[in-house]
């Protein structure tokens, strides 16, 4: 990043985050201070903890803290799910873990390889003894720097985040690859607690996977479930039909989880309500674009004529909705020629 861009990023941050507020809340890390609140939540009656990101797209205002992550404390160590969107945030998550337990981090499970869930792995590699990272095998394509993996080129995304999220993402930030991969799923036990991993992708991304903490009835859904913001569908690797199948799979889990922690948005104690937020949006966009394609309505006209009132006030609407709709419009066009 050139010096002028660094200066612009710092000036934007100074304007958006008042100096007095930032100074009062800032927590230093080896990767830059984190100014935003970083509240730790606990699942009732379980040693399961999580943090909730701010709804929206990663920028200087939210310091890249837009996704959720969590961890499970067992007698033999800690199992972490996702690592957040900057090394600084990953370090803050590690600090929160150390406030709860001095047990070692036994492993980290990654829901999928998108920037807002993986850049924090660097902090665990450098400050938590480099615990093994587990992910679904299709995430390996991301490390090759090809858009054929997650719909976003890893190096291109890292360059963009070095601009948008400086100083929390900079020239020293790097991508930590998985140490272990699985295909359809995996089960494991740590300290007497049983975990199940299940691949539900390709959905939002090819490697989309969930983690069920079976002893406590807790589901970490990753980005298969969005709650409180517009989901991101605008990727050539997003598979809408399979995503809906994955949501059906979650709806039919037996026994149903008593607590659901989504990839984005607030936690829920009702699986059907949690799933409905994402499913309803996807089905609404599909229905609107399918109708337009069947009636030979050009996209711009179809988009302008669609009633977006139920979604327009949600975070990430301006950033994602039009792209989502266009992606679905093209999908519906392709289906009409089959």
N, C-alpha and C positions, 0 to 999 in steps of 0.2 A: 504493500500500500504506500502511495506517495505521501509525503509530509502534508501536502495541502488537504488531502482527504482526511488524514488523521485530525488535523485542526478543525475541519468542518464537523467531523463526528463529535469532537469534544465540545464545540460551540453549541451544537444541537442539544447535546446532553445538558449543558449548563442552562439552556433556556427551558428545557422541558422538565428538568428536575431542580427545584429551587435548592440553592446551596445549603441553606440552613437545614432543610429537611433531609438532604442527602448526608450532610455531616452528622446529623443526629442518629441516622439509622444505618449508616455505612458499616459493613463488617468486612475487615480486610481478609483477602485470600492471596495465595501466591499468584493468582491470575487476575488481580484487580479487585477492588472493593465491590461488594454487592450492597446496593442501597435500598432495595425493596424489602418489605417484610417477607420472611421465609418461614411461615407458620407450619408447625408439624402437627398433623392430625393423627388420632389413633382410632382404629376400628373398635367399637365397643366390645369389651370382654375378650380381647385378643391381642397378642403381641405383634400386631400388624400396624404399620405406620405409613403415612403418605403425605406428600406436599402437592398443592394445587397451583398450577400455573395461571397466569393471567390470560383471559381470552383475547384473541387477536393474533396478528402475525408478528414474528420477532422483529423488534426495533429497539432504538435507544431508550424509549420510554419504559418498556418492560424488561430491558436488559437481557432479552432473549429467553425470559422465563415464561413460556407459553404452554409447555406440556406438563404432564403430571409424572410423578415417580413415587416409588414406595419401597418398603423393606419389611422383612419378616425376621424377628429375633427368635432363634432357637438355642437349645443348650449347647449345640456344637458350632454355632456361627450364624452369620447374618446372610440372608438371601435378598439381593437387591433386584428390583424390577425397573429397568430403564434408568438413565443417568443424566437426563436434562440437556439443555441446549448450549451450554458453554462450560469450559473447564472450571470457571469460578462457581457456577451453580452446582456442578458436580462436587466441588470441594465443600460447599455449604451443606449439601446433602450428607456428605461424610461427617461434617461437624455435627449435624443433627443425630446421626447414628451414634456418634461417640457420646452424645448427651444421654442416650438411652442405655447403651451397653458398651463394654470393652471387648466383647466377643469379636473375633476376626470376621471380615467379610469373606464368606465362603465361596460365593459366586455371584455373578451379575447376569440376569436374563434380560435380553434386549427384545422388545416387541417387534421392531423393524428398524432398518438402517435408514433413517431420515435424520437430518442434522439436529432437529430440536429434541431428539431423544438420545443422541450418542456422543456429542462433543464432551459431555461431562465424564465420559469414560477415562479421559486423560488424567483427571484428578485421582481416580481410583488406581490407575496404573502407577502413578508417581508417588502416591501418599498412602495407599492402603495395601501395599504388598503385591500389587498386580494380580488381583483375584481373577480366575478364569471367567471369560465372557462367553455366554451361550446365546446362540441365535439360530433361526431356521436357515437351512443351507442356501436358499435362494438369495439371502442377504450378501453372499460372497461376491455376487456380480457388482455390487456397489463399490467394492474396494478396487475393482478393475478400472474405475473411472469411466464407466460406460453408462449411457442413458438406458441401456437395456436391462438395468437392474431395478432401480426404484423410481424411474421416471425423472430423475434429476442426476446430472453428472456430479460425482463427488467433488472433484477439483473445482468445477465451476461454482458449486454451492459454497464450498469453503471460501473461495475468493469473494463471493458476494457477502458472506457473513463477516469476513474480515473488514469489509467496508461498513456494513450496516450495524455491526455489533462491536466495533472497536471501542474500548480497549479489552473487552472480555474475550473476544476472538481476535487473534493477531497472527503474526508470521510464525509464532512458536506453537500455534494450535495445530494438532494433527489428529488423524482418524485412527482409532484403535480397532483393529479387526477382531472378529470372534475367534476364540480358541477352540471351541467345540460347536459343532452344528448338528442339527437333527432334521429329519425329513418330515414325516407326518406328525410326529409328536414325541414326547419323552416323559418318563416319570422318574422321580428321584426322591430321596429322603435325606433330610438333614436334621440331626438332633431330635429324631422321633417325629418330625413334622413331614407330612407327605405332600408332594407337589406334582402337578400335572401340567405339561406344556402341550398345546395343540395348535397346529398350523391351520389358520383359516384363510390364508391368502391363496392366490393373489386377490386382494380386495382393495383397500386403500393403497397398499404396496404389495409386491410379490411375497415378502417374507412375513406378513402380518401373523402374529402369534399371540396367544393368550396364556396366562398362568392362573391356575386354580390352586389355592391353598386349601386343600381338602379338609384338613382338621378343623379349620375355622370358618369354612364356607365363604371364602373371599375370592372374588374374581378380579384380576388385573386384566383389562381388556385391550390395552394398547389402543391404537387408532381405529380399531373395528367399531368402537363406540365413541362418538363425539357427544358432548353435552354442554350446551351453553354457547356454542359458536357454530358458524356454518362449516360443515365438513369440507375437506379438500378433495375434489374429484378430478381436477384438471391435470391429469397425467396420462400419457399413453400406456402406462403400466397398470393403471387402475382398472380393475375388472368389476364392473357394477353388478352384473348378474351373480358372480361368485360372492361378492360382498353381501348381497341380500341373503344368499344361502348361509353365509357365516352368521348373520344376525338371526336367522331361523334356528341355527344350531344352538346359539346362546339362549334363545327363548325356550328351547326344549331341554336344557341341561337338567339332569336329575341326580341328586336333589338340587333344586335351584339355589344358586348362591344367595346368601343373606345380605351380602354387601358387595357392591360393584364399584370399582375405581376405574374410570375411563381414561383414555389417553389424553383427553382434553375436557375440561369442565368439572363440575362438582360430582361427588360420590352419590350413590343412590342405594336405597334398600329395596328397590322394586325392579327386578330384571326387565319386566315387560315395559315399564315406563322408560327405563334407561335405553332400551333398544329402540323404542318407538321414536325417540327424538331424531336418531340418524336415519332409520328406515323411512319415516314420513317425509323427510326432506328429499331423500333420493327418489322416492316414488313420485313425489310431486313434480320434481324437475323432469323425470322421465315422461310422465304423462303429458306435461305441457309441450315438451319437445317432440314427442311422438305424434301428437295431434298436429303440430305445425308441419312436420315432414309429410304426413299423410295428406295434408291439404296444400302441399307445395308452397308453404309460406316461407319466404326468406328468413334467415336467422335473425337479423337485426329487427325486422318487423315483428317476428314472433316474440323476441325477448321484450320489446317495448310493450307488447300487448298482454304479457303475462302479469298477473297480479302477484307481486312479490311482497305484499304488505305483511304477511305473517313472519317473514324472515328479514326484512330490510333493516330492522333495528338490532339484529344479532351482530356480535363482533365478527369480523372477517367477511361480512357481506360484501362490502365494496371491493375488497381485495380478491375475493374468490368466486362470487356468485356468477358473474358473467362468464368467466372462464369455465366454470362447472357446466353451465347451461350449454355453452358452445361445444364442449367435449361430448355431452350427451346428445346434442343435436347431430353431430357427426356420426355418433354410434347408431342413432336411429336411422340416419340416411344409409349407412352401410347395411343395416339389417333389411331395409326396404328393397335392396338389390339382390338379396339372397334368395 
